[in-house]
Amino acid sequence: MPVPCREKSVRGYSTSTMLVSSARALGFIAATLSLSTLLVSFCRVQFSVVSSDTPPGGHLRRVASVGCSVRVNTFRRNDLLDRFVKHYERCGAAREIVVVWSDAELAPPEWLVLRADRSPTADEVAVRVELFDVDSLNNRFKLLETPATDAIFSVDDDLIVSCEVLQNMIDIWASAPRQMVGVAPRLVSRDTNANGGWRYLRWWHVWWNGAYSLVLTKACILHRDYLDAFSSRSPALVSAREHVDSRRNCEDLLMSFIVANATRAPPLWFRAPYSDYGQSILSFGQHAGISSGVDHVETRGDCIATFARLFGTMPLVTSHSKLVDARSEWLW
């Protein structure tokens, strides 16, 4: 007689039973993941705060688009400036592009002059050039004409954010227009090695400590009233601007002091991607900016100590919070 095959068993469970159980478990996990994906998608649609066609009485509407005046500081990097203008004139959030030209020796390139002289069509962004007789970093915040919008996008010629990120920054700022909104945070702390001194700490300190005190104006949104305040004739600000000129640095730190002194609150860090061609290794150093200097950090520490003395206080407030686009985050 043939001997019937016996199923092998492991600790009392037959192989066939284990296979059936495993298949059921895998099926349950797959069903759970599918259900979770559908649930997340449903929740994002139902409870999103960025919908533009919310029925009355429903969830919060998206803040109406207010647009911004793109204000760029540039100096002898016409190739970067050309790329810059071509990018931001495609952004629907940009109402105008204002080029701050502080080069007293060289005139703006012909293409920029022609673009600024041309009357923009309904689909084009206006381009203006503000010409200054004196080369000063303070010109970044010195208005020669009234901006087209309350929101100023202060940005360097080597920095690009996507049009979507720019719109998100404006939406965030519109909910708290007295604060600065930026993508490049930095930290300020006491210098224990110097009596009453302050330390300017780069982005990796922000990452390590989970804290920041300011956002750089190389890519930030702020209210145009702060540009008027920057040019105030008060003795403290006159001395602060003179310090900026003498160091050829720190105009962005001074603006952070002005805003923090008015709000007594930290800025808002929006974590978003951006391209910094002034620091990119792909540029091979040909577009290196002020921050690439060997004494950059020490100079900015000196500026912070000077501004704190002139203001009579340290207004910068440290924050441990950041904003992210929940639509692109799974863990939020």
LINRA-V182996 format. One record per backbone hydrogen bond with DSSP energy under -0.5 kcal/mol. NH is the residue of the N-H (numbers start at 1). CO is the residue of the C=O. E is the energy in kcal/mol with one decimal. If there is no record, write none. Layout:
# LINRA-V182996
[[NH | CO | E] [NH | CO | E]]
This chain:
# LINRA-V182996
[[4 | 2 | -0.6] [10 | 13 | -2.7] [11 | 9 | -0.5] [13 | 10 | -1.8] [15 | 8 | -1.7] [18 | 14 | -2.1] [19 | 15 | -2.2] [20 | 16 | -2.2] [21 | 17 | -2.3] [22 | 18 | -2.6] [23 | 19 | -2.5] [24 | 20 | -2.3] [25 | 21 | -2.4] [26 | 22 | -2.7] [27 | 23 | -2.3] [28 | 24 | -2.3] [29 | 25 | -2.5] [30 | 26 | -2.5] [31 | 27 | -2.3] [32 | 28 | -2.4] [33 | 29 | -2.7] [34 | 30 | -2.3] [35 | 31 | -2.6] [36 | 32 | -2.7] [37 | 33 | -2.5] [38 | 34 | -2.4] [39 | 35 | -2.5] [40 | 36 | -2.8] [41 | 37 | -2.4] [42 | 38 | -2.5] [43 | 39 | -2.8] [44 | 40 | -2.6] [45 | 41 | -1.7] [46 | 42 | -3.0] [47 | 43 | -3.0] [48 | 44 | -0.6] [58 | 55 | -2.1] [62 | 51 | -1.2] [68 | 93 | -2.2] [69 | 151 | -2.6] [70 | 68 | -0.7] [70 | 96 | -2.7] [71 | 69 | -0.7] [71 | 153 | -2.6] [72 | 70 | -0.6] [72 | 98 | -2.7] [73 | 155 | -1.3] [74 | 100 | -1.4] [81 | 77 | -2.3] [82 | 78 | -2.3] [83 | 79 | -1.8] [84 | 80 | -2.6] [85 | 81 | -2.7] [86 | 82 | -2.1] [87 | 83 | -1.8] [88 | 84 | -2.5] [89 | 85 | -2.0] [90 | 87 | -1.5] [91 | 88 | -1.2] [94 | 91 | -1.3] [95 | 68 | -3.1] [95 | 93 | -0.5] [96 | 68 | -0.9] [97 | 126 | -2.5] [98 | 70 | -3.8] [99 | 97 | -0.6] [99 | 128 | -3.0] [100 | 72 | -3.0] [100 | 98 | -0.6] [101 | 99 | -0.8] [101 | 130 | -2.6] [102 | 74 | -0.7] [102 | 100 | -0.7] [104 | 102 | -1.0] [112 | 109 | -0.5] [113 | 109 | -2.0] [114 | 110 | -2.7] [115 | 111 | -1.9] [116 | 112 | -2.4] [117 | 113 | -2.1] [118 | 114 | -1.3] [124 | 121 | -1.3] [126 | 95 | -0.9] [128 | 97 | -2.9] [130 | 99 | -2.8] [131 | 129 | -0.7] [132 | 101 | -2.4] [136 | 134 | -0.9] [139 | 136 | -1.5] [140 | 137 | -1.5] [141 | 138 | -1.5] [142 | 139 | -1.3] [143 | 141 | -0.8] [152 | 150 | -0.5] [152 | 222 | -2.8] [153 | 69 | -2.7] [153 | 151 | -0.5] [154 | 152 | -1.0] [154 | 220 | -2.1] [155 | 71 | -2.2] [156 | 218 | -1.9] [157 | 73 | -1.2] [159 | 156 | -1.4] [160 | 275 | -2.6] [166 | 162 | -2.3] [167 | 163 | -2.2] [168 | 164 | -2.3] [169 | 165 | -2.5] [170 | 166 | -2.0] [171 | 167 | -2.3] [172 | 168 | -2.4] [173 | 169 | -2.6] [174 | 170 | -2.5] [175 | 171 | -0.8] [175 | 172 | -1.0] [176 | 172 | -0.6] [176 | 173 | -1.4] [179 | 176 | -1.9] [181 | 221 | -2.1] [182 | 268 | -2.3] [183 | 219 | -1.4] [185 | 183 | -0.5] [186 | 214 | -2.5] [187 | 201 | -1.6] [189 | 199 | -1.9] [191 | 197 | -2.0] [192 | 190 | -0.9] [194 | 191 | -1.4] [196 | 194 | -0.7] [197 | 191 | -0.5] [197 | 194 | -1.2] [199 | 189 | -3.6] [201 | 187 | -3.0] [201 | 199 | -0.6] [205 | 202 | -1.3] [206 | 202 | -1.1] [207 | 203 | -2.2] [208 | 204 | -2.3] [209 | 205 | -2.6] [210 | 206 | -1.9] [211 | 206 | -0.9] [212 | 319 | -2.0] [213 | 186 | -3.1] [214 | 186 | -1.9] [216 | 184 | -2.9] [219 | 216 | -1.1] [220 | 154 | -2.2] [221 | 181 | -2.9] [222 | 152 | -1.9] [224 | 150 | -2.1] [226 | 223 | -1.6] [227 | 224 | -1.0] [228 | 224 | -1.2] [229 | 225 | -2.1] [230 | 226 | -1.9] [231 | 227 | -1.1] [232 | 229 | -1.7] [238 | 234 | -2.5] [239 | 235 | -2.3] [240 | 236 | -2.0] [241 | 237 | -2.6] [242 | 238 | -1.9] [243 | 239 | -1.9] [244 | 240 | -1.9] [245 | 241 | -2.1] [246 | 242 | -2.3] [247 | 243 | -1.9] [248 | 244 | -1.6] [249 | 244 | -1.3] [254 | 250 | -2.2] [255 | 251 | -1.7] [256 | 252 | -1.9] [257 | 253 | -2.1] [258 | 254 | -2.2] [259 | 255 | -2.4] [260 | 256 | -2.6] [261 | 257 | -2.5] [262 | 258 | -1.2] [263 | 259 | -2.4] [264 | 260 | -2.8] [268 | 180 | -3.1] [269 | 267 | -0.6] [270 | 182 | -2.8] [270 | 268 | -0.7] [271 | 269 | -0.7] [271 | 323 | -2.8] [272 | 270 | -0.8] [275 | 160 | -2.8] [276 | 274 | -0.5] [277 | 158 | -3.1] [277 | 275 | -0.7] [279 | 276 | -1.1] [280 | 276 | -0.8] [283 | 280 | -1.4] [284 | 281 | -1.1] [285 | 280 | -0.6] [286 | 283 | -2.0] [288 | 285 | -1.3] [292 | 289 | -1.6] [293 | 290 | -1.9] [296 | 293 | -1.3] [299 | 295 | -2.5] [300 | 296 | -2.1] [301 | 297 | -1.9] [302 | 298 | -2.0] [303 | 299 | -2.1] [304 | 300 | -2.3] [305 | 301 | -2.0] [306 | 302 | -2.3] [307 | 303 | -3.0] [308 | 304 | -2.4] [309 | 305 | -1.8] [310 | 306 | -2.4] [311 | 307 | -2.8] [312 | 308 | -1.0] [313 | 308 | -1.0] [315 | 313 | -0.7] [319 | 212 | -3.0] [323 | 269 | -3.2] [326 | 324 | -0.9] [328 | 325 | -1.9] [329 | 326 | -0.9] [332 | 330 | -0.9]]
